[in-house]
Amino acid sequence: MEVSIIAGGQYPDAVADLLGGLPEWFGIETSVRAYVDAARTLLTVAAVSEGEVVGVCLVRRLTSAALEIELLAVRRDLHRAGIGRRLLERVEVDAREIGVQLLEVKTFGPSGASEEYARTRAFYAALGYLPLEERSDIWGPDNPCLISVKPIS
């Protein structure tokens, strides 16, 4: 399967479809709606195969020096095929071009029990993201938030 990585455009319907197929990661309805809404305006990098969006990365500008990976989702049957890595590599290239020096991502923290998010944290660690801080005041005490960062300068 050939997959193209495309920067630009908005794909809220594709985001809704992707997240609907990944309830272990995206099972909170209000969060899913927020991601779909964000997909209407945030910088988007998409993985497209045969005209279908099979992966998406939403990026939020935090400061002139930092971007946040708001969302990274890849169709379940394409997990571990390198698509998420390719999406983040494109984000890094584009970020460097505009002078960004730091990427941030928030994930479910290690103090919570989740096999899926343990894999997510391992994925980001393998790509050079460093765990900075786990907090319980961002998403609530039952939803620990791990903030990880990656210097890209």
Backbone as CSV, one residue per row, in Angstrom:
resi,resn,N_x,N_y,N_z,CA_x,CA_y,CA_z,C_x,C_y,C_z
1,MET,0.847,-1.174,0.000,0.000,0.000,0.000,0.893,1.237,0.000
2,GLU,0.683,2.097,-0.968,1.431,3.345,-1.031,0.703,4.410,-0.223
3,VAL,1.459,5.098,0.629,0.897,6.139,1.485,1.665,7.437,1.235
4,SER,0.925,8.490,0.939,1.517,9.816,0.764,1.285,10.625,2.026
5,ILE,2.274,11.437,2.382,2.160,12.330,3.534,1.943,13.740,2.985
6,ILE,0.844,14.342,3.405,0.417,15.635,2.867,0.244,16.626,4.011
7,ALA,0.907,17.785,3.891,0.736,18.838,4.892,-0.291,19.824,4.366
8,GLY,-1.151,20.280,5.272,-2.171,21.253,4.890,-3.520,20.599,4.703
9,GLY,-4.539,21.413,4.709,-5.904,20.919,4.575,-6.488,20.566,5.926
10,GLN,-7.777,20.426,5.943,-8.481,20.014,7.152,-9.327,18.783,6.822
11,TYR,-9.372,17.844,7.767,-10.045,16.565,7.548,-10.890,16.168,8.753
12,PRO,-11.833,16.990,9.178,-12.595,16.640,10.384,-13.376,15.336,10.256
13,ASP,-13.942,15.049,9.094,-14.690,13.795,8.931,-13.759,12.591,9.033
14,ALA,-12.567,12.703,8.461,-11.598,11.613,8.546,-11.138,11.425,9.986
15,VAL,-10.954,12.521,10.717,-10.569,12.427,12.128,-11.657,11.691,12.902
16,ALA,-12.901,12.034,12.658,-14.010,11.350,13.335,-13.991,9.857,13.031
17,ASP,-13.779,9.506,11.785,-13.737,8.090,11.399,-12.564,7.365,12.057
18,LEU,-11.383,7.983,12.011,-10.203,7.357,12.607,-10.390,7.134,14.106
19,LEU,-10.862,8.154,14.798,-11.018,8.037,16.256,-12.114,7.050,16.622
20,GLY,-13.142,6.970,15.804,-14.202,5.993,16.038,-13.695,4.565,15.979
21,GLY,-12.629,4.342,15.225,-12.043,3.012,15.109,-10.974,2.716,16.146
22,LEU,-10.746,3.671,17.058,-9.698,3.505,18.072,-10.229,3.832,19.472
23,PRO,-11.307,3.149,19.905,-11.931,3.520,21.175,-11.041,3.305,22.408
24,GLU,-10.045,2.434,22.310,-9.155,2.223,23.453,-8.345,3.479,23.754
25,TRP,-8.054,4.253,22.736,-7.300,5.487,22.896,-8.227,6.702,22.966
26,PHE,-9.300,6.646,22.219,-10.163,7.821,22.070,-11.607,7.451,22.390
27,GLY,-11.841,7.090,23.651,-13.156,6.627,24.048,-13.978,7.643,24.821
28,ILE,-13.440,8.844,25.009,-14.178,9.881,25.734,-14.851,10.777,24.702
29,GLU,-16.171,10.715,24.666,-16.933,11.388,23.603,-16.651,12.883,23.511
30,THR,-16.564,13.550,24.647,-16.314,14.997,24.602,-14.930,15.291,24.018
31,SER,-13.957,14.447,24.299,-12.619,14.623,23.731,-12.626,14.387,22.230
32,VAL,-13.335,13.362,21.800,-13.425,13.080,20.360,-14.035,14.275,19.635
33,ARG,-15.126,14.825,20.186,-15.751,16.007,19.563,-14.771,17.177,19.504
34,ALA,-13.991,17.357,20.563,-13.013,18.449,20.588,-11.936,18.238,19.524
35,TYR,-11.479,16.998,19.348,-10.491,16.718,18.299,-11.074,16.977,16.912
36,VAL,-12.300,16.557,16.693,-12.944,16.782,15.387,-13.082,18.280,15.134
37,ASP,-13.489,19.034,16.141,-13.579,20.492,15.992,-12.206,21.094,15.714
38,ALA,-11.192,20.633,16.435,-9.836,21.147,16.229,-9.339,20.845,14.815
39,ALA,-9.777,19.730,14.256,-9.350,19.347,12.909,-9.855,20.319,11.844
40,ARG,-10.792,21.183,12.198,-11.294,22.181,11.260,-10.360,23.380,11.127
41,THR,-9.454,23.561,12.109,-8.629,24.772,12.101,-7.137,24.532,12.295
42,LEU,-6.739,23.482,12.979,-5.320,23.289,13.275,-4.534,22.840,12.043
43,LEU,-3.237,23.136,12.082,-2.324,22.622,11.068,-2.459,21.106,11.049
44,THR,-2.571,20.548,9.870,-2.800,19.112,9.749,-1.805,18.487,8.789
45,VAL,-1.279,17.348,9.190,-0.482,16.507,8.302,-1.242,15.197,8.196
46,ALA,-1.519,14.779,6.960,-2.340,13.587,6.748,-1.572,12.522,5.970
47,ALA,-1.871,11.281,6.285,-1.385,10.137,5.514,-2.553,9.676,4.652
48,VAL,-2.331,9.635,3.344,-3.406,9.334,2.405,-3.007,8.148,1.530
49,SER,-3.919,7.202,1.390,-3.725,6.047,0.523,-4.965,5.858,-0.327
50,GLU,-4.781,5.852,-1.620,-5.887,5.657,-2.568,-7.046,6.607,-2.273
51,GLY,-6.718,7.860,-1.965,-7.732,8.875,-1.721,-8.347,8.865,-0.340
52,GLU,-7.932,7.941,0.524,-8.487,7.843,1.874,-7.452,8.292,2.897
53,VAL,-7.886,9.121,3.848,-7.008,9.519,4.951,-6.912,8.330,5.907
54,VAL,-5.683,7.817,6.070,-5.467,6.651,6.929,-4.698,7.008,8.197
55,GLY,-4.275,8.258,8.288,-3.589,8.734,9.478,-3.606,10.251,9.473
56,VAL,-3.540,10.819,10.672,-3.589,12.271,10.771,-2.823,12.735,12.007
57,CYS,-2.185,13.893,11.855,-1.517,14.544,12.969,-1.978,15.995,12.987
58,LEU,-2.567,16.404,14.104,-2.988,17.792,14.297,-1.939,18.489,15.145
59,VAL,-1.564,19.707,14.751,-0.486,20.421,15.407,-0.975,21.805,15.822
60,ARG,-0.661,22.162,17.070,-1.042,23.463,17.627,0.228,24.273,17.891
61,ARG,0.210,25.527,17.474,1.336,26.430,17.773,1.194,26.910,19.207
62,LEU,2.216,26.697,20.019,2.201,27.148,21.411,2.888,28.495,21.554
63,THR,4.092,28.578,21.011,4.878,29.813,21.030,5.676,29.857,19.735
64,SER,6.482,30.890,19.569,7.319,30.940,18.368,8.348,29.808,18.366
65,ALA,8.641,29.245,19.533,9.649,28.198,19.637,9.078,26.789,19.774
66,ALA,7.756,26.651,19.995,7.214,25.331,20.327,5.888,25.040,19.647
67,LEU,5.748,23.784,19.249,4.486,23.248,18.724,4.056,22.090,19.608
68,GLU,2.742,21.871,19.659,2.205,20.718,20.379,1.558,19.760,19.384
69,ILE,1.882,18.481,19.530,1.181,17.438,18.784,-0.148,17.260,19.503
70,GLU,-1.192,17.807,18.927,-2.521,17.762,19.539,-3.139,16.367,19.396
71,LEU,-2.884,15.745,18.255,-3.489,14.438,17.969,-2.627,13.710,16.953
72,LEU,-2.439,12.434,17.185,-1.825,11.543,16.205,-2.667,10.283,16.203
73,ALA,-3.227,9.954,15.053,-4.067,8.752,14.948,-3.819,8.096,13.601
74,VAL,-3.699,6.778,13.629,-3.504,5.979,12.416,-4.510,4.840,12.453
75,ARG,-5.088,4.562,11.297,-6.068,3.475,11.197,-5.494,2.190,11.806
76,ARG,-6.293,1.521,12.602,-5.851,0.366,13.396,-5.099,-0.688,12.568
77,ASP,-5.598,-1.048,11.415,-4.957,-2.111,10.646,-3.618,-1.679,10.056
78,LEU,-3.282,-0.405,10.189,-2.005,0.097,9.678,-1.037,0.469,10.806
79,HIS,-1.403,0.133,12.052,-0.470,0.365,13.149,0.811,-0.428,12.894
80,ARG,1.922,0.148,13.320,3.245,-0.477,13.212,3.716,-0.597,11.768
81,ALA,3.164,0.220,10.878,3.601,0.231,9.478,4.450,1.461,9.163
82,GLY,4.790,2.259,10.182,5.640,3.421,9.983,4.909,4.702,9.623
83,ILE,3.588,4.670,9.602,2.827,5.855,9.198,2.899,6.945,10.263
84,GLY,2.726,6.600,11.514,2.830,7.600,12.577,4.198,8.247,12.595
85,ARG,5.221,7.454,12.435,6.595,7.965,12.379,6.754,8.941,11.210
86,ARG,6.230,8.572,10.058,6.344,9.448,8.877,5.580,10.754,9.080
87,LEU,4.416,10.677,9.722,3.656,11.901,10.000,4.471,12.834,10.897
88,LEU,5.055,12.289,11.965,5.828,13.120,12.882,7.114,13.628,12.242
89,GLU,7.730,12.837,11.382,8.920,13.314,10.671,8.586,14.529,9.811
90,ARG,7.430,14.491,9.145,7.015,15.638,8.327,6.750,16.861,9.202
91,VAL,6.106,16.653,10.352,5.873,17.762,11.276,7.208,18.383,11.680
92,GLU,8.201,17.556,11.989,9.509,18.068,12.393,10.168,18.885,11.284
93,VAL,10.139,18.381,10.074,10.737,19.105,8.944,10.068,20.462,8.782
94,ASP,8.742,20.465,8.776,8.010,21.720,8.607,8.248,22.664,9.785
95,ALA,8.354,22.111,11.002,8.582,22.930,12.186,9.946,23.611,12.123
96,ARG,10.963,22.866,11.728,12.306,23.460,11.612,12.304,24.616,10.613
97,GLU,11.572,24.450,9.518,11.523,25.488,8.480,10.952,26.803,8.990
98,ILE,10.106,26.742,10.030,9.527,27.980,10.567,10.187,28.384,11.895
99,GLY,11.320,27.764,12.209,12.094,28.165,13.371,11.690,27.554,14.689
100,VAL,10.827,26.558,14.674,10.410,25.896,15.911,11.562,25.028,16.417
101,GLN,11.740,25.021,17.734,12.840,24.281,18.349,12.398,23.145,19.255
102,LEU,11.108,23.098,19.581,10.639,22.121,20.556,9.247,21.622,20.184
103,LEU,9.073,20.304,20.256,7.752,19.688,20.087,7.307,19.142,21.436
104,GLU,6.014,19.258,21.691,5.425,18.744,22.932,4.289,17.811,22.562
105,VAL,4.102,16.774,23.370,2.945,15.897,23.225,2.454,15.523,24.615
106,LYS,1.144,15.453,24.767,0.534,15.007,26.021,-0.103,13.644,25.777
107,THR,0.162,12.707,26.685,-0.447,11.387,26.605,-0.925,10.974,27.990
108,PHE,-1.737,9.945,28.028,-2.163,9.362,29.302,-0.910,8.903,30.035
109,GLY,-0.770,9.308,31.289,0.456,9.088,32.039,0.645,7.689,32.578
110,PRO,1.891,7.364,32.941,2.215,6.015,33.411,1.629,5.656,34.774
111,SER,1.162,6.642,35.552,0.553,6.286,36.834,-0.844,5.717,36.650
112,GLY,-1.405,5.829,35.450,-2.691,5.213,35.120,-2.462,3.892,34.409
113,ALA,-3.411,2.999,34.501,-3.277,1.680,33.880,-3.861,1.699,32.474
114,SER,-3.002,1.485,31.475,-3.460,1.405,30.091,-2.370,0.778,29.238
115,GLU,-2.629,-0.433,28.762,-1.679,-1.104,27.873,-1.502,-0.305,26.578
116,GLU,-2.603,0.241,26.072,-2.543,1.005,24.819,-1.648,2.235,24.971
117,TYR,-1.826,2.954,26.078,-1.021,4.159,26.256,0.415,3.844,26.661
118,ALA,0.660,2.673,27.231,2.053,2.258,27.451,2.735,2.117,26.092
119,ARG,2.041,1.558,25.112,2.589,1.453,23.751,2.772,2.834,23.137
120,THR,1.811,3.735,23.380,1.924,5.092,22.852,3.148,5.791,23.429
121,ARG,3.337,5.692,24.726,4.504,6.323,25.348,5.799,5.728,24.818
122,ALA,5.838,4.419,24.601,7.033,3.772,24.045,7.302,4.264,22.625
123,PHE,6.243,4.452,21.849,6.374,4.981,20.485,7.039,6.355,20.507
124,TYR,6.506,7.254,21.321,7.078,8.601,21.384,8.509,8.565,21.916
125,ALA,8.791,7.738,22.912,10.153,7.623,23.446,11.123,7.151,22.363
126,ALA,10.692,6.195,21.546,11.539,5.689,20.462,11.855,6.771,19.434
127,LEU,10.999,7.778,19.346,11.216,8.878,18.405,11.946,10.053,19.046
128,GLY,12.382,9.884,20.291,13.181,10.914,20.926,12.434,11.860,21.843
129,TYR,11.163,11.600,22.116,10.413,12.438,23.053,10.803,12.047,24.479
130,LEU,11.050,13.055,25.295,11.509,12.845,26.663,10.387,13.172,27.643
131,PRO,10.101,12.276,28.597,9.047,12.578,29.575,9.491,13.750,30.447
132,LEU,8.672,14.773,30.496,9.012,15.973,31.255,8.322,15.998,32.607
133,GLU,6.997,15.712,32.592,6.225,15.864,33.824,4.884,15.149,33.684
134,GLU,4.460,14.490,34.757,3.105,13.936,34.810,2.279,14.800,35.749
135,ARG,1.088,15.160,35.279,0.226,16.052,36.075,-1.191,15.497,36.121
136,SER,-1.856,15.750,37.253,-3.247,15.318,37.405,-4.220,16.488,37.343
137,ASP,-3.712,17.691,37.121,-4.580,18.874,37.101,-4.972,19.316,35.690
138,ILE,-4.507,18.626,34.677,-4.828,19.019,33.300,-6.115,18.347,32.835
139,TRP,-6.177,17.019,32.938,-7.349,16.264,32.491,-8.164,15.718,33.653
140,GLY,-7.700,15.897,34.866,-8.419,15.404,36.033,-7.656,14.310,36.747
141,PRO,-7.976,14.066,38.011,-7.212,13.125,38.835,-7.284,11.674,38.358
142,ASP,-8.335,11.316,37.639,-8.452,9.941,37.134,-7.890,9.786,35.724
143,ASN,-7.288,10.855,35.205,-6.785,10.867,33.833,-5.409,11.563,33.826
144,PRO,-4.383,10.890,34.366,-3.066,11.526,34.472,-2.502,11.900,33.101
145,CYS,-1.893,13.065,33.035,-1.356,13.596,31.783,0.168,13.626,31.841
146,LEU,0.808,12.896,30.945,2.260,12.945,30.825,2.605,13.935,29.714
147,ILE,3.397,14.913,30.038,3.901,15.870,29.050,5.300,15.418,28.651
148,SER,5.487,15.213,27.346,6.797,14.838,26.827,7.211,15.880,25.803
149,VAL,8.521,16.060,25.668,9.037,17.075,24.746,10.170,16.474,23.907
150,LYS,10.392,17.101,22.752,11.487,16.705,21.878,12.137,17.961,21.320
151,PRO,13.414,18.187,21.640,14.130,19.286,21.001,14.386,18.929,19.544
152,ILE,14.181,19.867,18.631,14.372,19.566,17.206,15.298,20.552,16.520
153,SER,15.932,21.440,17.273,16.802,22.428,16.620,18.123,21.821,16.214
